[in-house]
Amino acid sequence: MSNEIRYTVVVNDEEQHAVWPEDAPLPAGWRPEGFAGTEEQCVAHVDRVWPDIRPLSLRRRLAAERSGDRTETR
């Protein structure tokens, strides 16, 4: 369909992903990820590339805590 809304996958600095209408202005802090298509295609893409939905800062903090725990138990 020619009037079908196209979407793009966007990402922020926390590596959180979202599906956004291609012709809508992006909110501050978000940038195109590089994938575009129908809403369904974009959601499927996000499901593939973003399996761990925790923000990047949380993943880094938890990884640092795990590293510290291993060091302390030796």
C-alpha positions as CSV (number, residue, x, y, z in Angstrom):
1,M,0.0,0.0,0.0
2,S,1.3,3.4,-0.8
3,N,-0.3,5.1,2.2
4,E,1.2,2.6,4.7
5,I,3.2,4.3,7.4
6,R,6.9,3.5,7.4
7,Y,8.8,3.2,10.6
8,T,12.5,3.3,11.6
9,V,14.3,1.7,14.5
10,V,15.9,4.3,16.7
11,V,18.3,3.9,19.6
12,N,19.5,6.1,22.5
13,D,22.8,6.4,24.4
14,E,21.6,3.7,26.8
15,E,21.2,1.3,23.8
16,Q,17.4,1.2,24.3
17,H,15.6,0.7,21.0
18,A,12.2,2.0,19.8
19,V,10.1,1.9,16.7
20,W,9.4,5.4,15.4
21,P,7.4,6.7,12.4
22,E,9.9,7.7,9.7
23,D,8.4,11.1,9.0
24,A,8.1,12.1,12.6
25,P,10.8,14.2,14.3
26,L,13.0,12.2,16.7
27,P,12.9,13.0,20.3
28,A,16.0,14.5,21.9
29,G,18.6,11.8,22.6
30,W,17.5,9.3,19.9
31,R,19.1,8.5,16.6
32,P,18.3,6.2,13.7
33,E,19.7,2.7,14.1
34,G,19.7,2.0,10.4
35,F,16.7,-0.3,10.0
36,A,13.4,0.8,8.5
37,G,10.2,-1.0,7.3
38,T,6.7,-1.7,8.4
39,E,5.9,-1.5,12.1
40,E,5.9,-5.3,12.2
41,Q,9.2,-5.6,10.5
42,C,10.8,-3.0,12.8
43,V,9.4,-4.7,16.0
44,A,10.8,-8.1,14.7
45,H,14.2,-6.4,14.1
46,V,14.2,-4.9,17.6
47,D,13.4,-8.3,19.1
48,R,16.4,-9.8,17.3
49,V,19.0,-7.1,18.0
50,W,18.0,-6.1,21.6
51,P,17.5,-9.3,23.6
52,D,18.7,-7.7,26.9
53,I,16.4,-4.8,27.5
54,R,18.2,-3.4,30.5
55,P,19.8,0.0,30.0
56,L,23.5,0.0,29.1
57,S,24.4,1.8,32.4
58,L,22.7,-0.9,34.4
59,R,24.4,-3.7,32.4
60,R,27.8,-2.1,33.0
61,R,27.2,-1.6,36.7
62,L,26.1,-5.2,37.2
63,A,29.1,-6.5,35.2
64,A,31.4,-4.4,37.4
65,E,29.8,-5.7,40.5
66,R,30.2,-9.3,39.3
67,S,33.9,-8.6,38.5
68,G,34.3,-7.1,42.0
69,D,32.6,-10.1,43.6
70,R,34.9,-12.6,41.9
71,T,38.0,-10.6,43.0
72,E,36.8,-10.5,46.6
73,T,36.2,-14.2,46.8
74,R,39.7,-15.2,45.8
